[in-house]
Amino acid sequence: NHAYVRKRISEEGSDSYQYSEVIFDGNERHERKRRISKREYELYLRDADPERSPVEQSRLHFLYENQSFVVHCYLDRNLAVLHCQAARP
């Protein structure tokens, strides 16, 4: 089990914050998410595990031939991952 916080910055420049808790129950993975304030986000960061480093990524969303694509660019790792989701017929 673990938890993490996320800060998102929109193209317009507004920030949003999220707390996520991941719980493993046997073979099942459950994730609980909730929006938090900037103050809560900063408090959680103070308690962060020093053995883990933050992950910075940008995302590019686009549609091509009725399919949705997202490119996750991990800015500090020189890595990009393409995620595609086919539309239902």
Backbone as JSON Lines, residues from 0, in Angstrom:
{"i":0,"aa":"N","n":[0.84,-1.18,0.0],"ca":[0.0,0.0,0.0],"c":[0.88,1.24,0.0]}
{"i":1,"aa":"H","n":[0.43,2.26,-0.7],"ca":[1.16,3.52,-0.72],"c":[0.23,4.67,-1.1]}
{"i":2,"aa":"A","n":[0.73,5.87,-0.94],"ca":[-0.04,7.07,-1.29],"c":[0.89,8.05,-1.99]}
{"i":3,"aa":"Y","n":[0.29,8.92,-2.78],"ca":[1.07,9.96,-3.44],"c":[0.2,11.18,-3.68]}
{"i":4,"aa":"V","n":[0.85,12.31,-3.91],"ca":[0.14,13.54,-4.24],"c":[0.53,13.96,-5.65]}
{"i":5,"aa":"R","n":[-0.35,14.71,-6.27],"ca":[-0.14,15.14,-7.65],"c":[-0.54,16.61,-7.77]}
{"i":6,"aa":"K","n":[0.28,17.33,-8.51],"ca":[-0.04,18.71,-8.85],"c":[-0.18,18.77,-10.36]}
{"i":7,"aa":"R","n":[-1.29,19.33,-10.8],"ca":[-1.51,19.49,-12.24],"c":[-1.6,20.97,-12.57]}
{"i":8,"aa":"I","n":[-0.97,21.34,-13.66],"ca":[-1.02,22.72,-14.13],"c":[-1.66,22.7,-15.51]}
{"i":9,"aa":"S","n":[-2.78,23.38,-15.64],"ca":[-3.49,23.4,-16.91],"c":[-2.77,24.3,-17.9]}
{"i":10,"aa":"E","n":[-3.16,24.22,-19.16],"ca":[-2.58,25.09,-20.19],"c":[-2.85,26.55,-19.87]}
{"i":11,"aa":"E","n":[-3.95,26.81,-19.16],"ca":[-4.28,28.18,-18.79],"c":[-3.47,28.66,-17.59]}
{"i":12,"aa":"G","n":[-2.76,27.74,-16.92],"ca":[-1.91,28.1,-15.8],"c":[-2.52,27.9,-14.43]}
{"i":13,"aa":"S","n":[-3.72,27.33,-14.36],"ca":[-4.32,27.09,-13.03],"c":[-3.84,25.75,-12.48]}
{"i":14,"aa":"D","n":[-3.66,25.72,-11.16],"ca":[-3.16,24.52,-10.48],"c":[-4.32,23.75,-9.84]}
{"i":15,"aa":"S","n":[-4.19,22.43,-9.81],"ca":[-5.09,21.58,-9.02],"c":[-4.24,20.51,-8.34]}
{"i":16,"aa":"Y","n":[-4.73,20.01,-7.22],"ca":[-3.96,19.09,-6.39],"c":[-4.81,17.87,-6.06]}
{"i":17,"aa":"Q","n":[-4.15,16.72,-5.96],"ca":[-4.86,15.47,-5.71],"c":[-4.05,14.57,-4.78]}
{"i":18,"aa":"Y","n":[-4.75,13.89,-3.9],"ca":[-4.16,12.88,-3.02],"c":[-4.7,11.54,-3.47]}
{"i":19,"aa":"S","n":[-3.83,10.56,-3.68],"ca":[-4.24,9.22,-4.1],"c":[-3.67,8.19,-3.14]}
{"i":20,"aa":"E","n":[-4.5,7.26,-2.76],"ca":[-4.09,6.16,-1.89],"c":[-4.34,4.86,-2.63]}
{"i":21,"aa":"V","n":[-3.29,4.05,-2.74],"ca":[-3.37,2.77,-3.44],"c":[-3.37,1.66,-2.39]}
{"i":22,"aa":"I","n":[-4.39,0.79,-2.48],"ca":[-4.54,-0.31,-1.51],"c":[-4.61,-1.62,-2.28]}
{"i":23,"aa":"F","n":[-3.82,-2.58,-1.86],"ca":[-3.84,-3.9,-2.47],"c":[-4.6,-4.85,-1.55]}
{"i":24,"aa":"D","n":[-5.6,-5.51,-2.12],"ca":[-6.43,-6.46,-1.38],"c":[-6.36,-7.79,-2.13]}
{"i":25,"aa":"G","n":[-5.43,-8.64,-1.72],"ca":[-5.21,-9.89,-2.46],"c":[-4.65,-9.55,-3.83]}
{"i":26,"aa":"N","n":[-5.35,-9.98,-4.88],"ca":[-4.92,-9.69,-6.26],"c":[-5.54,-8.42,-6.81]}
{"i":27,"aa":"E","n":[-6.35,-7.75,-6.02],"ca":[-7.03,-6.55,-6.5],"c":[-6.33,-5.29,-6.03]}
{"i":28,"aa":"R","n":[-6.32,-4.31,-6.91],"ca":[-5.72,-3.0,-6.61],"c":[-6.86,-1.98,-6.57]}
{"i":29,"aa":"H","n":[-6.94,-1.24,-5.48],"ca":[-7.97,-0.21,-5.33],"c":[-7.27,1.12,-5.16]}
{"i":30,"aa":"E","n":[-7.83,2.14,-5.78],"ca":[-7.24,3.46,-5.68],"c":[-8.31,4.45,-5.26]}
{"i":31,"aa":"R","n":[-8.03,5.2,-4.2],"ca":[-8.94,6.25,-3.73],"c":[-8.28,7.58,-4.01]}
{"i":32,"aa":"K","n":[-9.01,8.48,-4.66],"ca":[-8.49,9.79,-5.01],"c":[-9.39,10.86,-4.45]}
{"i":33,"aa":"R","n":[-8.77,11.98,-4.07],"ca":[-9.56,13.13,-3.65],"c":[-8.79,14.41,-3.93]}
{"i":34,"aa":"R","n":[-9.52,15.45,-4.23],"ca":[-8.91,16.76,-4.45],"c":[-8.48,17.31,-3.1]}
{"i":35,"aa":"I","n":[-7.35,17.98,-3.1],"ca":[-6.86,18.6,-1.88],"c":[-6.47,20.05,-2.18]}
{"i":36,"aa":"S","n":[-6.27,20.82,-1.12],"ca":[-5.86,22.21,-1.28],"c":[-4.34,22.3,-1.48]}
{"i":37,"aa":"K","n":[-3.89,23.46,-1.9],"ca":[-2.45,23.69,-2.05],"c":[-1.75,23.49,-0.7]}
{"i":38,"aa":"R","n":[-2.38,23.97,0.37],"ca":[-1.8,23.83,1.71],"c":[-1.63,22.36,2.09]}
{"i":39,"aa":"E","n":[-2.68,21.54,1.84],"ca":[-2.58,20.1,2.13],"c":[-1.47,19.46,1.3]}
{"i":40,"aa":"Y","n":[-1.4,19.83,0.02],"ca":[-0.37,19.3,-0.88],"c":[1.02,19.57,-0.3]}
{"i":41,"aa":"E","n":[1.25,20.8,0.12],"ca":[2.56,21.16,0.68],"c":[2.85,20.41,1.98]}
{"i":42,"aa":"L","n":[1.82,20.16,2.79],"ca":[2.01,19.38,4.02],"c":[2.39,17.93,3.69]}
{"i":43,"aa":"Y","n":[1.72,17.33,2.71],"ca":[2.06,15.96,2.31],"c":[3.48,15.88,1.77]}
{"i":44,"aa":"L","n":[3.9,16.9,1.03],"ca":[5.26,16.9,0.48],"c":[6.32,16.88,1.59]}
{"i":45,"aa":"R","n":[6.03,17.52,2.69],"ca":[6.98,17.51,3.81],"c":[7.21,16.11,4.36]}
{"i":46,"aa":"D","n":[6.19,15.26,4.24],"ca":[6.29,13.88,4.75],"c":[6.7,12.88,3.67]}
{"i":47,"aa":"A","n":[7.12,13.38,2.52],"ca":[7.45,12.48,1.4],"c":[8.64,11.59,1.74]}
{"i":48,"aa":"D","n":[8.64,10.39,1.19],"ca":[9.73,9.44,1.37],"c":[10.97,9.98,0.66]}
{"i":49,"aa":"P","n":[12.06,10.24,1.38],"ca":[13.26,10.79,0.74],"c":[13.93,9.82,-0.24]}
{"i":50,"aa":"E","n":[13.56,8.55,-0.19],"ca":[14.13,7.56,-1.12],"c":[13.46,7.62,-2.5]}
{"i":51,"aa":"R","n":[12.37,8.35,-2.6],"ca":[11.66,8.47,-3.87],"c":[11.83,9.87,-4.42]}
{"i":52,"aa":"S","n":[11.91,9.97,-5.74],"ca":[12.06,11.29,-6.35],"c":[10.79,11.65,-7.12]}
{"i":53,"aa":"P","n":[10.5,12.94,-7.23],"ca":[9.31,13.37,-7.97],"c":[9.4,12.98,-9.44]}
{"i":54,"aa":"V","n":[8.26,12.77,-10.05],"ca":[8.19,12.46,-11.47],"c":[7.55,13.65,-12.17]}
{"i":55,"aa":"E","n":[8.25,14.22,-13.14],"ca":[7.71,15.32,-13.91],"c":[7.34,14.8,-15.28]}
{"i":56,"aa":"Q","n":[6.11,15.1,-15.7],"ca":[5.7,14.66,-17.02],"c":[4.79,15.69,-17.66]}
{"i":57,"aa":"S","n":[4.79,15.68,-18.97],"ca":[3.81,16.46,-19.72],"c":[3.03,15.46,-20.55]}
{"i":58,"aa":"R","n":[1.84,15.86,-20.94],"ca":[0.99,14.96,-21.72],"c":[0.49,15.66,-22.97]}
{"i":59,"aa":"L","n":[0.45,14.94,-24.03],"ca":[-0.08,15.42,-25.29],"c":[-1.25,14.52,-25.67]}
{"i":60,"aa":"H","n":[-2.45,15.08,-25.75],"ca":[-3.66,14.32,-26.11],"c":[-4.04,14.65,-27.55]}
{"i":61,"aa":"F","n":[-4.41,13.61,-28.31],"ca":[-4.9,13.88,-29.66],"c":[-5.77,12.72,-30.15]}
{"i":62,"aa":"L","n":[-6.59,13.01,-31.17],"ca":[-7.42,12.0,-31.82],"c":[-6.89,11.74,-33.21]}
{"i":63,"aa":"Y","n":[-6.91,10.49,-33.62],"ca":[-6.51,10.12,-34.98],"c":[-7.38,8.96,-35.42]}
{"i":64,"aa":"E","n":[-8.1,9.14,-36.52],"ca":[-8.99,8.12,-37.07],"c":[-9.87,7.49,-36.0]}
{"i":65,"aa":"N","n":[-10.55,8.34,-35.24],"ca":[-11.51,7.93,-34.23],"c":[-10.89,7.16,-33.06]}
{"i":66,"aa":"Q","n":[-9.61,7.35,-32.84],"ca":[-8.93,6.76,-31.69],"c":[-8.31,7.88,-30.85]}
{"i":67,"aa":"S","n":[-8.32,7.66,-29.54],"ca":[-7.75,8.63,-28.61],"c":[-6.32,8.2,-28.25]}
{"i":68,"aa":"F","n":[-5.41,9.15,-28.3],"ca":[-4.01,8.89,-27.98],"c":[-3.52,9.88,-26.92]}
{"i":69,"aa":"V","n":[-2.64,9.42,-26.07],"ca":[-1.97,10.27,-25.09],"c":[-0.5,9.9,-25.1]}
{"i":70,"aa":"V","n":[0.35,10.9,-25.26],"ca":[1.79,10.69,-25.15],"c":[2.21,11.25,-23.8]}
{"i":71,"aa":"H","n":[2.74,10.38,-22.95],"ca":[3.26,10.77,-21.64],"c":[4.76,10.99,-21.81]}
{"i":72,"aa":"C","n":[5.21,12.22,-21.64],"ca":[6.64,12.55,-21.76],"c":[7.2,12.75,-20.36]}
{"i":73,"aa":"Y","n":[8.12,11.89,-19.96],"ca":[8.76,11.99,-18.65],"c":[9.98,12.88,-18.82]}
{"i":74,"aa":"L","n":[9.86,14.1,-18.34],"ca":[10.81,15.16,-18.66],"c":[12.2,14.92,-18.13]}
{"i":75,"aa":"D","n":[12.33,14.26,-17.0],"ca":[13.66,14.06,-16.41],"c":[14.25,12.69,-16.74]}
{"i":76,"aa":"R","n":[13.58,11.91,-17.54],"ca":[14.07,10.55,-17.82],"c":[14.29,10.27,-19.31]}
{"i":77,"aa":"N","n":[14.11,11.28,-20.16],"ca":[14.28,11.09,-21.6],"c":[13.46,9.9,-22.09]}
{"i":78,"aa":"L","n":[12.19,9.86,-21.68],"ca":[11.31,8.73,-21.98],"c":[9.93,9.25,-22.37]}
{"i":79,"aa":"A","n":[9.33,8.62,-23.37],"ca":[7.95,8.94,-23.76],"c":[7.2,7.62,-23.94]}
{"i":80,"aa":"V","n":[5.94,7.6,-23.5],"ca":[5.1,6.42,-23.6],"c":[3.81,6.81,-24.32]}
{"i":81,"aa":"L","n":[3.45,6.05,-25.34],"ca":[2.22,6.31,-26.08],"c":[1.13,5.38,-25.56]}
{"i":82,"aa":"H","n":[0.01,5.97,-25.19],"ca":[-1.15,5.2,-24.72],"c":[-2.27,5.46,-25.71]}
{"i":83,"aa":"C","n":[-2.84,4.38,-26.26],"ca":[-3.95,4.58,-27.19],"c":[-5.17,3.8,-26.71]}
{"i":84,"aa":"Q","n":[-6.32,4.36,-27.02],"ca":[-7.58,3.73,-26.64],"c":[-8.49,3.75,-27.86]}
{"i":85,"aa":"A","n":[-8.85,2.59,-28.33],"ca":[-9.7,2.49,-29.5],"c":[-11.15,2.81,-29.12]}
{"i":86,"aa":"A","n":[-11.81,3.51,-30.02],"ca":[-13.22,3.81,-29.82],"c":[-14.03,2.55,-30.09]}
{"i":87,"aa":"R","n":[-15.14,2.46,-29.41],"ca":[-16.04,1.3,-29.66],"c":[-16.73,1.48,-31.01]}
{"i":88,"aa":"P","n":[-16.91,0.37,-31.74],"ca":[-17.55,0.48,-33.06],"c":[-19.01,0.9,-32.94]}
